[in-house]
Amino acid sequence: MTRSVRKIAAAAALSLITAFSPAVAQEKDEFSICWSIYVGWIPWDYGEQKAIVEKWANKYDISIDVVQINDYVESINQYTAGQYDGCTMTNMDALTIPAAGGVDSTALIVGDFSNGNDGIVLKGSDNLADLKGQNVNLVELSVSHYLLARALETVGMSEKDLTVVNTSDADLVSAYASDDVTAVATWNPLLSEISAMPDSHKIFDSSQIPGEVIDLMIVNTETLEANPNFGKALTGAWYEIMDHLSAEDETGIQAREYLAEASGTDLAGFNAQLASTHMFYQPKDAVEFVNSSAVNDTMKKVAEFSFQYGLLGEGAPDAGFIGIETPSGVYGNEGNIKLRFIPDYMAMAAEGKL
């Protein structure tokens, strides 16, 4: 099946999934969120294991189930299908999967942006231009695809100069270890593991496009509006987790050691991943970022890329087909807003009102 046919099939599947989703969210007291392995998302595992999420859920008389899913795209698909109330994902994937599938979604927590945690690795050369004519394994339609396109622009190339091979993130390391695979685009901790393999060269990373790969906790907008305590509990838990993670005392060391082991690395390796992540440890910094024009500018760029690559669905007439709401304005169709960036709950955390 060609890549274009896969895109059409994926869009059709998402349309079918969302056609059977409930039209209106109801008040409830049981919720679930899912996450996949990445330095900016694995803190949810710490929050679950240390009962921080439970503590905040109890404060608001609700329960929140925190579930790890090994396949990143599958986690987003399950969220889009309504199996979870929230899911960790990047800004681009939030646009091209749930939003493009008709699921109105809100970026409740802007946790960080990648500042070197996403990259492209090539065997046998440290020259980006040497990707020409090669296969590049990546999670198709994901932020890795966007990163590849942005990288190719810097050397006057485009995707037509190579072949993208769709590969699950769960399979990327083993695929790269084979002789048949010469290049991958991926994220940490996979990126660090792959980069350390013999004759491997990181030829481009997200530090070269700072602020464009944003890591989020996305929640269903209707669920959030019907259940604001869900948003308060999640946000409160997240910033308590951040207090632990960023601490310089024994609490911080233990938190980072726990997350290093959970990530399959050591403390030095996990600290290296944190160093290439612009974490918003303080809610006020996340609020400032969301309120700036940077998010709107970035999402315009992401939407234009997504339209160019057919990621907004077969019927999308232009890059603005899906409305994206930010505090600095709406990009796209104001009558079809399906992705929202809000500072509200993070501002509550910053003001001590949770």
C-alpha positions as CSV (number, residue, x, y, z in Angstrom):
1,M,0.0,0.0,0.0
2,T,1.4,3.4,-0.9
3,R,1.9,6.1,1.7
4,S,-0.9,8.2,0.2
5,V,-3.4,5.3,0.4
6,R,-2.4,4.7,4.0
7,K,-3.1,8.3,4.8
8,I,-6.6,8.0,3.3
9,A,-7.2,4.7,5.1
10,A,-6.1,6.2,8.4
11,A,-8.4,9.3,8.0
12,A,-11.3,7.1,7.1
13,A,-10.7,4.9,10.1
14,L,-10.6,7.9,12.4
15,S,-13.8,9.3,10.9
16,L,-15.5,5.9,11.5
17,I,-14.2,5.8,15.1
18,T,-15.4,9.3,16.0
19,A,-18.8,8.8,14.3
20,F,-19.6,6.4,17.2
21,S,-18.2,8.7,20.0
22,P,-20.7,10.2,22.4
23,A,-21.8,13.6,21.2
24,V,-21.9,15.3,24.6
25,A,-19.7,14.6,27.6
26,Q,-21.4,14.0,30.9
27,E,-20.4,14.8,34.5
28,K,-18.6,11.8,36.0
29,D,-16.1,10.9,38.7
30,E,-13.9,8.2,37.0
31,F,-11.3,9.2,34.4
32,S,-8.4,7.7,32.6
33,I,-5.3,9.1,30.9
34,C,-2.6,7.3,28.9
35,W,1.0,8.1,28.2
36,S,4.0,6.6,26.3
37,I,7.7,6.6,26.9
38,Y,9.3,10.0,26.5
39,V,11.3,12.2,29.0
40,G,8.5,14.8,29.0
41,W,5.7,12.3,29.6
42,I,7.2,9.6,31.8
43,P,6.8,11.8,34.9
44,W,3.2,10.6,34.8
45,D,4.5,7.2,35.8
46,Y,6.3,8.7,38.8
47,G,3.1,10.5,39.7
48,E,1.1,7.3,39.5
49,Q,3.6,5.1,41.4
50,K,4.1,7.7,44.2
51,A,0.3,8.2,44.5
52,I,0.6,11.9,43.6
53,V,-2.1,11.6,41.0
54,E,-4.3,9.7,43.5
55,K,-3.7,12.4,46.1
56,W,-5.0,15.1,43.8
57,A,-7.8,13.0,42.4
58,N,-9.0,12.3,46.0
59,K,-8.9,16.1,46.7
60,Y,-11.6,16.5,44.1
61,D,-13.5,13.3,44.9
62,I,-12.7,11.7,41.6
63,S,-10.4,8.8,40.4
64,I,-7.9,9.0,37.6
65,D,-6.4,5.8,36.1
66,V,-3.0,6.4,34.6
67,V,-2.1,3.9,31.8
68,Q,1.2,3.3,29.9
69,I,0.8,2.3,26.2
70,N,4.0,1.1,24.5
71,D,3.0,2.3,21.0
72,Y,2.8,6.1,20.8
73,V,0.5,6.4,17.8
74,E,-1.8,3.7,19.2
75,S,-2.1,5.7,22.4
76,I,-3.4,8.7,20.4
77,N,-5.7,6.5,18.4
78,Q,-7.2,5.1,21.6
79,Y,-7.7,8.6,23.0
80,T,-9.3,9.7,19.7
81,A,-11.6,6.7,19.9
82,G,-12.8,7.8,23.3
83,Q,-11.1,5.1,25.3
84,Y,-9.2,7.7,27.4
85,D,-10.1,11.1,28.6
86,G,-6.5,12.4,28.1
87,C,-3.3,11.5,26.4
88,T,0.2,12.7,26.1
89,M,1.2,13.8,22.6
90,T,2.9,16.6,20.6
91,N,1.3,19.6,19.1
92,M,1.5,18.3,15.6
93,D,0.0,14.9,16.5
94,A,-2.8,16.6,18.4
95,L,-3.7,18.4,15.2
96,T,-3.3,15.6,12.7
97,I,-5.0,12.7,14.7
98,P,-7.7,13.7,17.2
99,A,-8.4,17.2,15.8
100,A,-8.3,16.0,12.2
101,G,-10.5,13.1,13.3
102,G,-13.2,15.5,14.6
103,V,-12.4,15.2,18.3
104,D,-12.4,18.6,20.0
105,S,-9.2,18.6,22.2
106,T,-7.6,20.9,24.6
107,A,-3.9,21.3,25.6
108,L,-4.5,21.3,29.3
109,I,-0.8,21.2,30.3
110,V,2.1,22.4,28.1
111,G,4.9,20.4,29.7
112,D,7.9,21.3,27.6
113,F,9.3,21.7,24.2
114,S,11.9,19.5,22.6
115,N,15.3,21.1,22.5
116,G,17.3,18.3,21.1
117,N,15.2,15.3,22.2
118,D,13.9,14.6,18.7
119,G,16.5,13.9,16.0
120,I,17.6,12.1,12.8
121,V,20.3,9.5,12.9
122,L,22.3,8.3,9.9
123,K,24.7,5.4,9.6
124,G,28.1,6.0,8.0
125,S,27.8,9.8,7.4
126,D,27.4,13.0,9.4
127,N,26.1,14.9,6.3
128,L,22.3,15.5,6.2
129,A,22.4,15.7,2.4
130,D,23.5,12.1,2.3
131,L,19.9,11.1,3.2
132,K,19.2,11.5,-0.5
133,G,18.0,8.2,-2.1
134,Q,17.9,6.4,1.3
135,N,15.1,5.0,3.3
136,V,14.2,6.8,6.6
137,N,12.4,4.8,9.2
138,L,10.0,6.8,11.4
139,V,6.6,6.9,12.9
140,E,4.7,8.2,9.8
141,L,2.5,11.2,10.3
142,S,4.1,11.9,13.6
143,V,6.3,14.8,14.7
144,S,9.3,12.8,13.5
145,H,7.9,13.2,10.0
146,Y,7.6,17.0,10.6
147,L,11.2,17.1,11.9
148,L,12.4,15.3,8.8
149,A,10.7,17.7,6.5
150,R,12.1,20.8,8.4
151,A,15.5,19.2,8.2
152,L,15.4,18.6,4.5
153,E,14.4,22.2,3.9
154,T,17.7,23.3,5.3
155,V,19.6,21.5,2.5
156,G,17.2,22.2,-0.3
157,M,15.7,18.7,-0.3
158,S,12.2,17.3,0.2
159,E,10.6,14.0,0.9
160,K,10.6,13.1,-2.8
161,D,14.4,12.8,-2.5
162,L,14.1,9.8,-0.2
163,T,11.6,7.1,1.0
164,V,9.8,7.2,4.3
165,V,9.3,3.8,5.9
166,N,6.5,3.8,8.5
167,T,7.8,2.0,11.6
168,S,6.2,1.8,15.1
169,D,8.3,3.5,17.8
170,A,8.2,0.1,19.6
171,D,10.2,-1.4,16.7
172,L,12.6,1.4,15.8
173,V,15.6,0.4,17.9
174,S,15.5,-3.2,16.7
175,A,15.0,-2.1,13.1
176,Y,17.9,0.3,13.2
177,A,20.1,-2.5,14.5
178,S,19.6,-4.5,11.3
179,D,21.9,-3.9,8.2
180,D,18.9,-3.0,6.1
181,V,18.0,0.2,8.0
182,T,20.4,3.1,7.6
183,A,18.5,6.1,8.9
184,V,15.8,6.9,11.4
185,A,14.0,9.9,12.8
186,T,12.8,9.5,16.4
187,W,12.7,10.8,20.0
188,N,14.3,10.1,23.3
189,P,15.0,7.7,24.9
190,L,15.1,5.8,21.5
191,L,17.2,8.6,20.0
192,S,20.0,8.3,22.6
193,E,20.0,4.5,22.3
194,I,20.2,4.6,18.5
195,S,22.8,7.4,18.4
196,A,25.1,5.3,20.6
197,M,25.2,2.5,18.1
198,P,28.4,2.0,16.0
199,D,29.0,4.4,13.1
200,S,25.8,6.4,13.9
201,H,25.6,10.1,13.5
202,K,22.9,12.5,14.7
203,I,22.6,14.8,11.7
204,F,19.7,17.0,12.8
205,D,17.7,17.6,16.0
206,S,14.9,19.7,17.4
207,S,17.3,22.3,19.0
208,Q,17.6,23.6,15.4
209,I,13.9,24.4,15.4
210,P,13.3,25.5,19.1
211,G,9.8,25.7,20.4
212,E,8.2,23.9,17.4
213,V,7.9,20.4,18.9
214,I,5.7,21.0,22.0
215,D,4.8,18.2,24.4
216,L,1.3,18.3,25.8
217,M,-1.3,16.6,28.0
218,I,-4.3,16.7,25.7
219,V,-7.8,16.2,27.1
220,N,-11.2,15.9,25.5
221,T,-12.6,19.4,25.5
222,E,-16.2,18.4,26.2
223,T,-15.1,16.1,29.1
224,L,-13.0,19.0,30.6
225,E,-15.9,21.5,30.3
226,A,-18.3,19.1,32.0
227,N,-15.7,18.1,34.6
228,P,-13.4,21.0,35.6
229,N,-12.3,19.1,38.6
230,F,-10.6,16.6,36.3
231,G,-8.5,19.4,34.9
232,K,-7.7,20.8,38.3
233,A,-6.6,17.4,39.7
234,L,-4.4,16.6,36.7
235,T,-2.8,20.0,36.7
236,G,-2.2,20.0,40.4
237,A,-0.7,16.5,40.3
238,W,1.6,17.5,37.4
239,Y,3.1,20.5,39.1
240,E,3.7,18.5,42.3
241,I,5.5,16.0,40.1
242,M,7.5,18.8,38.6
243,D,8.5,20.0,42.1
244,H,9.9,16.6,42.8
245,L,11.6,16.2,39.5
246,S,13.3,19.6,39.6
247,A,14.4,19.5,43.2
248,E,18.1,19.5,44.0
249,D,17.8,17.6,47.3
250,E,17.3,13.9,47.9
251,T,13.7,14.0,46.7
252,G,14.9,15.2,43.3
253,I,17.7,12.7,43.0
254,Q,15.3,9.9,43.9
255,A,12.7,11.1,41.4
256,R,15.2,11.3,38.6
257,E,16.7,7.9,39.5
258,Y,13.3,6.4,39.4
259,L,12.5,7.9,36.0
260,A,15.9,6.9,34.7
261,E,15.3,3.3,35.5
262,A,11.8,3.4,34.1
263,S,13.2,4.9,30.9
264,G,15.7,2.1,30.6
265,T,18.8,4.3,31.2
266,D,20.9,5.5,34.1
267,L,20.8,8.8,36.0
268,A,23.4,10.4,33.7
269,G,21.4,9.3,30.7
270,F,18.1,10.6,32.0
271,N,19.8,13.9,33.0
272,A,21.1,14.2,29.4
273,Q,17.5,13.8,28.1
274,L,16.3,16.5,30.5
275,A,19.1,18.7,29.3
276,S,17.8,18.5,25.8
277,T,14.3,19.3,26.9
278,H,13.0,22.8,27.7
279,M,10.9,21.8,30.7
280,F,8.3,24.2,32.1
281,Y,8.8,23.2,35.7
282,Q,7.0,26.3,36.9
283,P,3.4,26.8,35.8
284,K,4.0,30.6,35.3
285,D,6.5,29.8,32.6
286,A,4.1,27.6,30.7
287,V,1.4,30.2,31.0
288,E,3.8,32.8,29.6
289,F,4.7,30.5,26.7
290,V,1.1,29.7,25.8
291,N,0.0,33.4,26.0
292,S,2.8,34.4,23.6
293,S,2.4,34.6,19.9
294,A,4.9,31.8,19.5
295,V,2.3,29.0,19.8
296,N,0.0,30.5,17.2
297,D,3.0,31.1,14.8
298,T,4.2,27.5,15.3
299,M,0.7,26.0,14.8
300,K,0.3,27.9,11.6
301,K,3.6,26.4,10.4
302,V,2.5,22.9,11.6
303,A,-0.9,23.2,9.9
304,E,0.7,24.3,6.6
305,F,3.1,21.3,6.8
306,S,0.2,19.0,7.7
307,F,-1.9,20.1,4.8
308,Q,1.0,19.8,2.4
309,Y,1.5,16.2,3.4
310,G,-2.2,15.4,3.4
311,L,-2.4,14.9,7.1
312,L,-5.6,17.0,7.7
313,G,-7.8,14.6,5.9
314,E,-8.7,14.0,2.3
315,G,-11.5,16.6,2.4
316,A,-9.4,19.5,3.8
317,P,-9.4,22.3,1.3
318,D,-6.6,24.3,2.9
319,A,-4.2,24.5,5.8
320,G,-6.8,26.5,7.8
321,F,-9.5,23.8,7.6
322,I,-9.2,23.0,11.3
323,G,-9.4,25.9,13.7
324,I,-6.7,26.2,16.3
325,E,-7.5,28.4,19.2
326,T,-4.7,30.1,21.2
327,P,-4.7,33.1,23.6
328,S,-3.2,35.2,20.9
329,G,-5.8,34.4,18.3
330,V,-7.4,31.6,16.2
331,Y,-5.5,30.2,13.2
332,G,-7.8,28.6,10.7
333,N,-11.6,28.1,10.6
334,E,-13.3,29.7,13.6
335,G,-16.3,27.6,12.9
336,N,-14.4,24.4,13.1
337,I,-12.1,24.8,16.2
338,K,-10.9,21.3,17.2
339,L,-7.6,22.1,19.0
340,R,-7.4,24.6,21.9
341,F,-4.4,25.9,23.8
342,I,-5.5,27.4,27.2
343,P,-3.6,28.8,30.1
344,D,-6.5,28.6,32.5
345,Y,-5.6,25.5,34.7
346,M,-1.9,26.2,34.6
347,A,-2.6,29.8,35.7
348,M,-4.6,28.4,38.7
349,A,-1.5,26.4,39.6
350,A,0.7,29.5,39.3
351,E,-1.7,31.4,41.5
352,G,-1.9,28.7,44.1
353,K,-5.7,28.3,43.4
354,L,-5.8,24.5,42.9
